[in-house]
């Protein structure tokens, strides 16, 4: 069985390799009988925090994978996209909230200065 720890190793290797080159990655499932979903989350899902779907679709090729693991991989990808999109949306909302708070503070300071004149 391929575990979460194995997924971390795979992710680290992918991350390290892609810092040096933009080469195609081939994930070969030959002789792999069972892959835990957490392994796929660590190895593939986590890549969605750093790369767009378009980049990953052009840089990863999966070979020798059975239908069960195809379905599992698709689910992991869907969940990762949703998770990292939600995170990005939350960061953007926080940024907008901070900008509004800064503008409000600037307006209050301006109003105080005007009233002090």
C-alpha positions in Angstrom: 0.0 0.0 0.0 1.2 3.5 -0.9 0.7 5.8 2.2 0.7 9.4 3.1 4.4 9.3 3.9 5.0 8.0 0.4 2.9 10.9 -0.9 5.0 13.4 0.9 8.2 11.9 -0.6 6.6 12.1 -4.1 5.5 15.7 -3.6 9.0 16.7 -2.4 10.6 15.1 -5.4 8.1 16.8 -7.8 8.6 20.2 -6.1 12.3 19.9 -6.2 12.5 18.8 -9.8 10.1 21.5 -11.0 12.2 24.2 -9.4 15.0 23.1 -11.7 13.0 22.4 -14.9 9.5 22.4 -16.3 9.8 18.9 -17.6 6.8 16.5 -17.9 6.2 14.3 -14.9 5.1 10.8 -15.5 3.3 9.1 -12.6 3.4 5.4 -13.3 1.2 3.2 -11.2 2.5 -0.1 -12.6 2.7 -2.8 -9.9 0.8 -0.5 -7.5 -2.2 -2.3 -6.1 -3.5 0.2 -3.5 -3.0 3.9 -3.1 -4.4 5.7 0.0 -6.4 8.9 -0.8 -4.1 10.7 1.6 -1.1 9.8 -0.5 -2.7 11.3 -3.6 -3.7 14.4 -1.6 -0.1 14.8 -0.5 1.5 14.0 -3.9 -0.9 15.5 -6.3 -3.6 17.6 -4.5 -1.0 19.7 -2.8 0.4 20.8 -6.2 -2.8 22.8 -6.7 -1.5 25.2 -4.0 1.4 26.2 -6.3 0.2 25.5 -9.8 -2.9 26.1 -11.9 -4.9 23.3 -13.4 -3.7 24.3 -16.9 0.0 23.9 -15.8 -0.6 20.6 -14.0 -2.6 19.2 -16.9 0.2 19.9 -19.3 3.0 18.7 -16.9 1.6 15.5 -15.4 1.0 12.3 -17.3 -0.5 9.3 -15.5 0.2 5.8 -16.8 -0.8 2.3 -15.9 -3.6 3.3 -13.5 -6.7 1.2 -13.0 -10.2 2.6 -13.1 -10.6 2.7 -9.3 -7.5 4.8 -8.9 -8.5 7.1 -11.8 -11.7 7.8 -10.0 -9.9 8.4 -6.7 -7.4 10.7 -8.3 -10.2 12.7 -10.0 -11.9 13.1 -6.6 -8.6 14.3 -5.0 -8.1 16.8 -7.8 -11.6 18.2 -7.5 -11.3 18.5 -3.7 -7.8 20.2 -4.1 -9.1 22.7 -6.6 -12.1 23.6 -4.3 -9.9 23.8 -1.2 -7.2 26.0 -2.7 -9.8 28.2 -4.5 -11.5 28.7 -1.1 -8.2 29.6 0.5 -7.4 32.1 -2.3 -10.9 33.6 -1.9 -10.4 34.0 1.8 -7.1 35.7 1.3 -8.6 38.1 -1.2 -11.6 38.8 1.1 -9.1 39.6 4.0 -7.1 41.8 1.7 -10.3 43.7 0.7 -11.4 44.0 4.3 -8.0 45.4 5.3 -8.1 47.9 2.5 -11.6 49.1 3.5 -10.5 49.3 7.2 -7.5 51.4 6.1 -9.7 53.7 4.0 -12.2 54.1 6.9 -9.3 55.0 9.3 -7.9 57.5 6.8 -11.4 59.1 6.4 -11.8 59.3 10.2 -8.4 61.0 10.5 -9.3 63.4 7.8 -12.6 64.2 9.5 -10.9 64.7 12.8 -8.3 67.1 11.3 -11.0 69.1 9.5 -13.1 69.3 12.8 -10.0 70.5 14.7 -9.5 73.4 12.3 
